[in-house]
Amino acid sequence: MITGSMVALVTPMDAQGNIDWDSLTKLVDFHLQNGTHAIVAVGTTGESATLDVEEHIAVIKHVVKQVAGKIPVIAGTGANSTREAVHLTKNAKEAGADACLLVTPYYNKPTQEGLYQHFKHIAEAVDIPQILYNVPGRTACDMLAETVIRLSTVKNIIGIKEATGDLERAKQILDGVSKEFVVLSGDDPTAVELILMGGKGNISVTANVAPREMADLCEAALKGDAETARAINEKLMPLHKDLFVEANPIPVKWALYDMGLMQEGIRLPLTWLSAKYHETVRNALRASGIRKI
């Protein structure tokens, strides 16, 4: 089962916006060494919206090859075109990904029936475990609990990343799906509470800079050790909050650069973190114990 702390991995780039393969290798090693339970390659935090199809597939292949089966690799393969999502999902399977993460179609605003048919079609087209991904704040498309419950019985659809931060919504889903269906948080501040309610883990932005801490947090919550999990979460709360002072992944890429783990690179239309927020993010790293000075 896919469970625990799953990093929504950034895609490192150079100053011209080209993929920095050496830094990608360094980041994957960083997670393998620090207890991350799974890697999500080319999701929202990986700038999936601005990588072309060839780059998208190349990043998945690179991560799969380097991980070499040590932990699961989940490939982001969602798109607002069902045909494109099928194409990406097929290629992720061929690359050796363990599962795929499929965001709700953005911009074109499908109905709930359209969402059901979209995800059902992909699941029937590609025989690989698939995780739904609901993040209406980014997509302008909200997949309601009843649609998730309906999709939970479709072969190959094994779970959902529920990123609304709405614990009542998460409870609705948990109450309506089988115990085998994997409900994951996609919201770092509320992940502990979702796991304690019966969720199986968290797809995390914070884990990019605090992999060991997020792994410990998820392990404690999965064991039902609420006191330990909440204590870790409280310490990490400055990061949960301040890694979103500008649109993700702008702040987290700057934080990784500040930590010496990647170059100063991001792809338009996203821009490098505004100077006025540098100390805000650096102070969050300090307050969370990630940066010592």
ABEGO torsion letter per residue (X at the ends): XBBEBBBBBBBBBBAAGBBBAAAAAAAAAAAAAAGBABBBBGBAAAGAAABBAAAAAAAAAAAAAAAGGABBBBBBABBABAAAAAAAAAAAAAAGBABBBBBBBBGAGBBAAAAAAAAAAAAAABBBBBBBBBBAAAAGBBBBAAAAAAAAABBGBABBBBAAGBAAAAAAAAAABBAABBBBBABAAAAAAAAAAGBAEBBBAAAAABAAAAAAAAAAAAAGBAAAAAAAAAAAAAAAAAAAABBOAAAAAAAAAAAGABBBBBBOABBBBBAAAAAAAAAAAAAAGABAX
